[in-house]
Amino acid sequence: MYLLYIDPGTGSMLFAALIGIFSTLLFFFQKLWIKFKFVLSGGRIKDKTSDEKLPYVIFSEGKSYWNVFKPVCEEFEKRGIDCEYYTADEKDPALEQGYEHVHCTFIGDGNKAFARLNMLNARVLLATTPGLEVYQWKRSRNVGKYVHIFHSLDEGTAYRMFGLDFYDSVLLVGDFQERYIRKLEELRGIPQKDLQVVGCTYMDGLLARRDRAMEEEGEDLPDGKSLKRLKAGAGSPKQSLGAIPETGKILVFPPDGKSGVALGEWLAAEGVQCEMALPAYVLLICTVCDTEEGYGKLAEALEKLDRKPEILQDVRRAGEKNDTQPSAEPGVSVIREDCLHKHTTEVAELTIAEAAELPAEKISLSGAAGYISAGFVSVYPPGQPILVPGERITEGKAEELKELLHQDAAVQGLY
């Protein structure tokens, strides 16, 4: 019996290829039909493709980015300018706004949304999603300009490779981001994008929340009501579960100091998204993208941990069970050697795009030296990759990853 398996990378590539073929055929027959009508009408039928273009389209991956797009949508509404708001999250608050000029539509999640975007006909598309033209999301030939808007206040280089490379324009939080983007353009030899400083779209809302918090709490907090509830649930800073600091970062310490991974799994089951879960602690980060509902779930989870000691006992037993089980040899995804067309001694063997097109297999990290990586391997924080697709794995890189695992670092991309 033969078992057929398609790894996620290959599946994603095949899906993107099918979308590309379908889009090409669709536009080909559309143009053919227009020319056919033109001939039959003696030249009186014109191509209305440009007239059918949507003037402005906003694409949002999910409800967590509503704070970025809400001020933009309200400005379109105030000026009476028609705009389409496409979201890949059926729970996006935009769908409940009832705007007159901003038409909000759920276009499906995941690949369904990207399939819709790949055939879009619009003059301008605004998005905060990096990775255009890298994986499933391709540039549509009928979109005039792709514009990226930042949802964070960093320098703009934290995205994965090629995150902004295929955008036409970028709206910057501040001029400090320009020099970093220009440096990346120089290093990669790509055309310069149109960069415009517009500021942080949600800053007014953030300042209003701060003012309300200061009025209610007398403290400079992101959300006074929510953090008040969290403090009430978490107890004093001396408790073993940790405190709620005012910086927005929360460390939750397991009492035994080694069951943090199991504690993170329990929090995830309670609907709390953990930034990082290591044996010694769990890291949670409160940001301006968090909602009242999210704060509520966190408060309820911390209150449960305080009120019900049996939960911590279950977490401790789960952690001990994980410790007693023999740890499997970590593995890494690599390009199958029989599918490579060349072998050299250089470190950079393939481009990311070339690596994405080749079949991959999983092998143990101990025997990975000499193979070519099929995926990203990084340590979070800070999130910068140690291995990228197409890079030949050296003995030094393999030993570095083993040492990081020995130090209980949060290595992403291994199996």
DRENTORRO-114173 format. One record per residue (C-alpha): x, y, z. Coordinates in steps of 0.2 Angstrom, whole numbers, plus 2048, in hexadecimal, padded with zeros to 3 digits. Layout:
N
XYZ ...
//
This chain:
415
800800800 8068117FB 803821806 8038317FD 808841807 809853802 81285E80F 80A86F813 817879809 81486E7F9 80186F7FC 8028827FD 80C8837ED 8008787E4 7F18827EA 7F98927E5 7FD88B7D3 7EB8857D1 7E58977D6 7F189E7CA 7EC8937BB 7D98967BF 7DC8A97C0 7E68A97AF 7D889F7A6 7CA8AA7AE 7D28BA7A8 7D78B2797 7C58AD793 7BF8BE79A 7CA8C878E 7C58BB780 7B38BF783 7B58D1783 7BE8D1772 7B18C576B 7A38D276F 7AE8E0768 7AF8D7757 79D8D3757 7988E575B 7A38ED74E 7AE8F575B 7A08FD766 7A38F2775 7B18F8781 7BB8EF78E 7B38F479F 7C08EC7AA 7C78FC7AF 7B59037B3 7B18F47BE 7C08F77C9 7BC8F97DC 7C490A7E1 7CA9057F2 7CC8F47FA 7D18F080C 7D68DE811 7D78D8823 7DD8C7828 7D38C7838 7CA8D1846 7DA8D484F 7DE8E1842 7CE8EB843 7D78F884E 7E28FC840 7D58FD832 7C690583D 7CD91783C 7D0914829 7BE90E826 7B791C830 7C1929826 7BA921816 7A992281D 7AB934823 7B0939812 7A3930809 7AF9257FE 7AA9147FA 7B59067FF 7B58F3800 7BB8EB811 7BF8D880E 7C28CE81E 7C88BC820 7C08BB831 7AD8B9833 7AE8C0845 7B68D083E 7AE8DF847 7AD8E8837 79F8DD831 7948E583F 7978F783B 7898FB82F 793908825 78B910816 79B91280B 7A6905812 79F8F480C 7A68E6818 7A68D4811 7AC8C3818 7B58BB809 7BA8AB812 7C98A681C 7DA89F817 7DC89A805 7CA89F801 7CE8B1805 7DE8B17FB 7D68A97EC 7CA8B87EC 7D88C57EE 7E28BD7E0 7D48C17D3 7D08D27DB 7CC8E17CF 7D08F17D8 7DA9017D7 7E29007E9 7E38F27F5 7E88F6807 7ED8E8813 7F88E5822 7FC8D381D 80E8D0818 8148C380C 80B8C97FC 8118BF7ED 81A8B37F8 80E8A57FC 7FB8A37F8 7F88B67F6 7FD8BC7E5 7FC8CD7DD 7ED8CE7D1 7F08D67C0 7E18E17C3 7E68E97D3 7EE8FA7D0 7F88FC7E0 7FB8F17EF 7FD8FC7FF 8048F5810 8008FD820 8098F8830 7FF8F183F 80E8F384B 81A901850 82B8F784D 8388FC840 82F8F2832 83C8E4830 8348D783C 82B8CF82D 8318BF825 83B8C0816 8328C9807 8248CF812 8238E080A 82D8DD7FA 81E8DC7EE 8148EA7F5 8148FA7EA 8129067F9 81490680C 80B911819 817914827 815917839 82492383A 83292882F 83E91D839 83790E82F 83C91581F 84F913821 84C900825 8418FD816 84D90680B 85B8FC811 8528EB80E 84E8F27FC 8608F57F9 8668E4800 85A8DB7F5 85B8E57E6 8498E97E4 8408F97DE 83C9067EB 82B9077F2 8209167F4 82291A807 816926810 81692A822 80492A829 80792683B 7FE919845 7EC917840 7E6911852 7F091E85C 7E192985F 7D791A865 7E6914870 7E7926878 7D592687B 7D6915884 7E591C88E 7DB92B894 7CD920899 7D89148A3 7E19238AB 7D092A8B0 7CA9198B7 7DA9128BF 7E69218C0 7F29178B6 7F99178A4 7F290689E 7ED90088D 7DB8FB893 7D79008A5 7C78F68A7 7CF8E68A0 7DF8E78AA 7D58EB8BA 7CC8DA8B7 7DC8D18B4 7E48D88C4 7D58D38CE 7D68C28C7 7E98BF8C8 7EB8C48DA 7FB8CC8E2 80C8CC8D9 8138C08E6 8088B28E0 8108A48D7 8068A68C7 80D8B78C4 8078C98C3 7FF8D58B6 80C8E28B2 8088F28AB 8138F089C 8078E4893 8128D5896 80C8C78A1 8178B98A8 80D8AA8AF 81989F8B9 81488D8BD 8178898CF 82387A8CC 82D8858C0 82D8788B2 81B8758AC 8198858A2 81687C891 808872899 8018828A0 80288B88F 7F887D888 7EB87F895 7EA892892 7E888F880 7D9883883 7D189188D 7D289C87E 7E28A6883 7EF8A8876 8018A687D 80F8B0876 81B8A287C 81A893888 82B88D88F 82D88089E 83188F8AA 82489B8A5 8168A0899 8178B1891 8078BB88C 8078CC884 7F98D8884 7F88E4875 7ED8F186D 7E68E3862 7DF8DA870 7CC8DB873 7C28DC883 7BC8CA880 7CF8C487F 7D28CD890 7C38C5897 7C98B4893 7DA8B789A 7D28BE8AA 7C78AF8AC 7D68A38A9 7E08AB8B6 7D28AB8C2 7CF8988BF 7E28958C3 7E089F8D3 7D08978D9 7D38858D4 7E387D8DA 7DE86D8D1 7E18758C0 7F38788C5 7F58668CB 7EF8608BA 7FB86C8B1 8098658BC 8058538B9 8048578A6 81585F8A7 81C8508B0 8158448A3 81D84E896 82E84E89F 82D83B8A2 82A83788F 839835885 83C84487B 83C841868 84B84685E 847858856 844857844 846864836 83D865825 84A864816 849863803 84A8517FD 85B84E7F6 8558447E7 84B8547E1 85A8607E1 8608657D0 87186B7D7 87D8687E5 88A8767EA 89487A7F9 88C88B7FB 88188E80A 873897800 86D8897F4 85C88E7EF 85089D7EF 84189C7FB 83689B7EB 84088C7E4 8408837F5 82D8857F6 82B87B7E6 83586C7EB 82F85D7F6 83485D808 83784F815 83A84F827 84B84982F 85384A840 85D85A844 86C84F848 86D849836 86885982D 87986182A 87B862817 869862813 85F87180C 852878818 840878811 83988481E 83C89282A 84488E83B 84589C848 8468A085A 8388AB862 83C8B7868 8428C085E 83B8B684F 84A8B8843 84D8A8839 85C89D83C 85889382D 84E89881D 84788E80F 85588A803 86388C80F 86F87D811 870878823 88287882A 88986F839 88A87F842 87788383F 872872845 87D873855 876885858 86487E857 868870863 87087C870 86088786F 855878872 860873880 85E884888 84B882886 84A890879 83989286F 84088B85E 83288C851 833881841 83A871848 82F86184A 
//
